[in-house]
Amino acid sequence: MSKSKALSTLRRYLRATYRRSHDDPPIVKWARRVVVLVVGSTVLLAGILMIVTPGPAVVVIPAGLAILAIEFVWARRWLKHFRDAARQVGRRVSGKGPEGREKGEPSPPDPLSQEERGK
């Protein structure tokens, strides 16, 4: 599939999704928002409680944020922050830098030299 065809397909899908979500009556929008808020906050609070009690808080907190991110932008931001922090911890634990290389390991050579780029 070509790049332009893939983008066209993606645009059509997003437009259809946008229209479908905006065609709902206001009561359905608010009901969905309330259900997402109640379920997501319950899961998030359970995860926060698991920080001090035994349980997989590291799994449950992002799950609660993901549920809340369905309807709330602030939850998407927190989820992105949580994901970035988890990646940083993973890099520190594995001893790898931001590019995925071992610390102290030289950078890979540039595949195209200045002459080959035409500069």
WOFEN-V867038 format. One record per helix or strand. SS is the DSSP state (helix for helix, strand for strand). FROM is the first residue (numbers start at 1). TO is the last residue. If there is no record, write none. Layout:
# WOFEN-V867038
ss = (SS:SS)
from = (FROM:FROM)
to = (TO:TO)
This chain:
# WOFEN-V867038
ss = (helix:helix:helix:helix:strand:strand:helix)
from = (3:26:57:73:96:102:114)
to = (22:52:69:94:96:102:117)
